[in-house]
């Protein structure tokens, strides 16, 4: 089906009619409708009123058809190739565009001030409105534990730990917001983490987007933003990059909570979702209910299983000594990740491989 087919134009018209309007637009529409009604009422006494009304309405409908199916596509095609430059990323302006989105919202960045304290509440109001209209919201940030964080820190002249903390602040904010959403809105919001530096940034609402590039020595939001149509060559290229990274990414929930299954000697299973930290390729979980469950069993009676564990087989859960240097290090890592404190940690020790 080609771009001139009437079916896509009808879909576009219906979507445009469903798009939320600003109060000023509704006021102007009401005023024009009132004027039209007044003029029709004034002319109702003229001769052949019904015939003249039918003739004028028919002529206007022909004009509407020509505008929607002929002039509209020509204007749309001309706008698709137009590039508008913004001197920087205006987070408040983007949040207002999100508020009116009806199809999709996408964000691709290392981390973003959009989720900081200054702009997050305005953005979240926009996301609530967009998801209420059925829009899908996809947010893709850099995995704070990936090597790409170290490389980006060098490009910015900062310590990779600073970049990591900024990403984790974003993730805590997004996780807290997602937990406040109702089930229908939460199903439309997805936050994922990618291991590879994207090279570009994308801030999309429906069929328009802001595109920038990760530059050396400066945050992407401080540089020029190119506003283009998604169907333009540049928009298509960045969309393809987003889709590639999205397919290789992992959900935010896998970074925030570790799904864990404990199995005892009689094959009784107990499910947990625990906060966790990683130190020297070992996972340590922090959950009071997990520690209480372990206290009711002797060491060696339980095995821990999770898809997030790299080593195969059941892992042995071992409570970390709270007076050891490792415990102090885990407290530090936990505070950096969750901005909270934890008293007890459980190591998930991989099984020992027996070789000949």
N, C-alpha and C positions, 0 to 999 in steps of 0.2 A: 504494500500500500504506500503510495508516494505522499510527499508532504502536502500536495494540493488536494488530497482526498477530503471530502467534507466531514468524514467521521472524526479524524483528529481535531479538526477545527471545532466541532461540536463539543468534544471532550474539553478542549481548552476553554470554550465559552462557559461550560458548566462549572469548571474549576474556578474560573474568574468570578462567576456569580457567587460561589461559596466562599471566596476569599473575604476575610473580615475587613470591614471598611472603618475608616476613622470617623469620629463624630462630625468633623467638618464636612466630610463627603456626604454623610447621611443628611446633614442639615441642608446642603445644597440640593441634594436629590429631592428632599421633601418640598423645598421651595419651588423647584422647577415643576414638580408634579402638581403643586397647588396652582401655579400660574397656568399650566395647561388645562386643568379642570375649569378654572375661571374663564379662560378664553372660549372653551367649548360651550360652557353655559351661556356666555354672552351671545354667541352666534346661533343659539338653537332656534331663534325665531326667523331666521332667513329662509328664503325660498329654496326648495330642494336640499334641505339641510342634510338628510341622510345620504343622498347621493354624493354631495360635496365632501361629507365626512369620510365616506368609503373611498372616494378618489384620493383624498389627501393621505389617509392612512395607508392605502395601497402603495402610493408613491414613496412614503417614508419607509415602509417595509422593504421595498426594493433597494432603497439606499442602505438600509441596515445589512441586507444580505451581501451587497457589494462590498461594504466596509469590512464585514467579518470574514468573508471568504476570499476576497481579492486584495483589498488594501491592507488588511491586517497582516496576512502572511508576508507581503512585501516589506512592511515596516519591521516585522519580527526578524526577517532575514537580514535587513540592514543593521539592526541592533545587535545581532549575534556577532558580527565582526567588529563591533566597536569596543575599544578598550578605554576605560576610565581610570585615571590614576588618582590614588589617595596618598598623601604624603606620609601617612602612618596608619596603623590599625586603630580605628575608633571603636573601642569595645562597646560603648553605649549605643552607638549607631547600629552595630551588628546585632546587639541584643534586641533592638527594636525591629529589625528585619526578621529575626527568629520568631518574634511574637506573632507575626502575620503569616508564617509558613504553614502550608497545608499539605505538602508532599514529603519533604525530607529536610534534615539539617545535618551537616557534616562538619567536623572539626578535625584537622590533622596538624599536629605541632609537637615539638619536644615537650614543652609545658607551656602554659598560657596564663597571662595575667587576667584573662577572661574569667578564670575560676578563682581569682583572688578576692579578698574581702571588699574591695572597692566596686567590683562589677558583678560579682556572682549572683547576688539576690535579684538584680534586674534581669540577668540572663535566665535564672531559674524561673522567674515569672513568665518569661517568653517561652521556655521549654514546656511549662505546664499548659500554656495556651496552644502551642504547636501540637503537642500530643493529644490535647482535647479535640483538635481538628483532624487527628489521624496521622500526623506527620511522624516519620521514623527519625530518631535522633541517634547519630553514630559519632562517638568521640574516640579518637585514636591518638594516644600519647606514647612517648618513648618509655620502655621498660626501665625503671630506675636501677635494676641490677644488670643491665646489659653493658657490653663493652662500648656501645655507641655513646653512652653517657660520658665516658672518659674522653672520647674523641671530641664531643661537642664542648666539653669543658675546656679543652685545649684551644679550640677555635675561638671561644669567648674570652680566653685569658683568665678563666676562673678555675677553682678547684672542682673536680668532678663531684665531690661531696656536696658542694653548693647546688649544682644542677640536680643531683639526686634528691636533696631536701625539697627543692622547688617542685619537682614532680610529685613527691609524696604528699606535699601540702595539697596539690591539686586533687590527688586521689582520695585523700581523707575528706575533702570538701564534697567531691562527687559521690563518694560512698554514703556520706551523711545525707545528702540530698536525695539519693535514690531510695534510701530507707524511709523517707517521708512521703514518697509518692504512693498513690493508690495502685492497685494491681494492674489496671488497664494502662495507666501511664508508664508504670515501671516496665511493662512488657515492650514498650516502644523505645525505651532508652537503653542503649548499649555503650559501655565503656570498655575498651580493649587496649592492650599494651603490645607494642612491636619491638623487636630486638634490633632492627636495622634503622639507621638514620634515614629519614624520609627525603632529605635534601630540599624539599619544598614544604610550604604550609598551605593549607586549604581551609577556608571558612565559607561554607556553602549554605544558602537558604533557597529552597526550591530550584529554580532554573538559573540563578545567578550565584557567583562566588567571588571571593577575594583570594588572590594567589600571590604568594611571595616566595622568596628563596632564603635558605639558611646561609647567612653571610658570616664572614670572619670578623670577630671583634664587636659584633652588634647583634642584639636580639632581633628576631625576624619582625616583631611587631613595631619596631622603631624605624623600619625601612619602608620603601614605597610598596603600596599594595595595588595590584592590578585587578580591577573589577571587570569580569568578563562573563559572557554567557557560558553555561556548562557545555553547550553543544559547539562552542568555538574550538579551534585547534588546540589552544592552550588549555582551555577547560577540559577538553577530552583527555589530553595528556595527563593532567594532574588527577583526574578521576581514575584513570587506569592505574596510576601509581598508588592511589588510595586503596583501590580494590586489591592490588597485589599485596600490600602490607596488611590489609584487613584479613585476608585469607591466611596469613602466616602468624597472626597475632594470637594472644591468649586473653580470656576475659579478666576484667579487673578483680572479680571475685576470687580467682585462683591466686592472685597476689595478696589479697586481704585476708582470706580465710582458707585454711587447708582442710579439705574433706578427708576424714580419717575414720577407719573402721578398726575396732579392736576385737579380736577373736580369742576366746579362752580355750582351754584344753578340751572342753565339752562342745566346742563349736558354737557357743553362744556369741552373738555379734552385738556390738554397741556402736552406734554412729555418733560422730562428733564433727563439728566445724570449728576449728581453732585458729586464733591468731598465731602467727609463727614468724620466726626470723631464721636467717641462714648465715652460718659462720663456718668458713673453710669447708664448704660443700656439705655440711651437716645441717639438718633441719632440727629446730627446737621449737616446740609448741608451748603455748602458755594458756592454760584453761583450768580454773579451779575445780570444775566438775570432773575433768579428766584426771587430775591429781587425786581427787577423792575416790574415783573409781579404781585407780591403781593401788590405793592404800588398802583396798579390800581384797586384793589378790597378792599372792606371793610372786616374787621376781621369777621370771621365766615361764609363767603361766599364760601370759598374754603376748599376742603378736599384732603388730600394727601394719595396716595395708592402706595404700593411697596411690592413685594414678599419678600424683605429683612427685612421688619418690622415684629417683633415677635408678637406684639399684633394685633388681627384681627380688621377689619373695617377701616374706614377713620380716618386719623390723622389730627390734626389741625396744620397748619404751622404758627409759631409765630416768628417774628424777635426778636433776643436776644438784650437786651439793651447794647449798646457799652460802657457804663460806669460801667457795673456790673462786679463783680469778676469772674462770669462765663465767660464773654466775654474774659477776660485776660487768663483764663485757656484754653479756646477753641483755642485761638491763639497759645498757647504753644503746644497743642496736634497737631494742624494742621501743624505747622512748623516741628515737629518731623516726621510726617507721609509723608508729601509731599516736605519737604525742600523748602517751599515757604511761603508766607504770605497771609492772607485773612483779609478783613476789616469787612465783615458782615456775620452773621450766622443766620440760620433759624432752630428753634427747631421743630421737628416733634412730637407733643404731642399726646399720645394715647388717645382714647376716654375714658370717664369716665364710668365705669360700674355701672349701677344702680341696687341695690339689695334691696330686701324687708326687 
